[in-house]
């Protein structure tokens, strides 16, 4: 029903996703936000600036509130790093982190340390890794905090501004049942005055913990935890090249098998990656290498059933990167050596770990 409404352009302004943890509510909400703010056609593989920003949870057209949003945001910062272009969004998340631990005597030392980094660009770049470690250690202890009226007021200001890069502005409240009474009262006013060109998405485990007046103003979408068979069917439908038997033996060239044995053993220095890339290039086996890599990844689909969301996201990223690299060498004028070496350098550590 949700997909049908999106295609018809009939999506309501307020949506409520309810269902158990692990049923895909948050990821679906992010995907809806991406489609709504997309400046192109909203296709799954769209790589426009708006879609890329939403996937990183750093879009100026998306405002995210939740008890665990910092954990999700800093997981992405830790994986992808930051640049001058998105530094302001990292500062925004750090300020939210500081607000969440302010006044807690347990973290006084960490509070002073992070505050010092926020005000210095060079210090932030130099100590970024240590910063991510500190934040990741503290966030789980602060995850029980409620969503307060301050967050809802900030969301109201966000919705009152015009859209930035994307087509629409999207407010997401993940774990909306954590709103206290003041926050729920404030949210009622926000939902009444949702401006044109805006969309609100709430996710909850138990919708009964929200006020009936809030529930009545939203279109409800019920989520269920998928069975292992259902997950496997969806993954194989998304990547149709995957067979029931995984990698066909006839699709495993001996030289590609030996390449991965070398990649899995010993240190993977830049020089070693360059040597392997040169060997593949000389034989013209780039497409064979990427086919082998895709088959190797698809063989692991069955291991994702009970894995964390981050692992599934990383798995999908690796598949997409492999598909895009293969497409580049087959259907564009890209330099094959550069495409292959770049792929080895950025993705092999994750594939062979």
Secondary structure, DSSP 8 states (H G I E B T S, - for coil): -HHHHHHHT---SEEEEE--TTSSHHHHHHHHHHHHH-SS---TT---HHHHHHHTT--TTEEEEETTHHHHHHHHHHHH---TTTHHHHHHHHHHHHHHHTT-GGGHHHHHHHHHHHT-HHHHHHTHHHHHHHHHHHHHHHTT--B-HHHHHHHHHHHHS---SSSSEEEEEETGGGB-HHHHHHHHHHHHT--TTEEEEEEES-GGGS-HHHHHTSEEEE-----HHHHHHHHHHHSTT-BTTBS-GGG--HHHHHHHHHHHSS---HHHHHHHHHHHHHHT-HHHHHHHHHHHHHTTGGGGTT--HHHHHHHHHHHHHHHHHHHHHHHS---HHHHHHHHHHHHHHHHH-
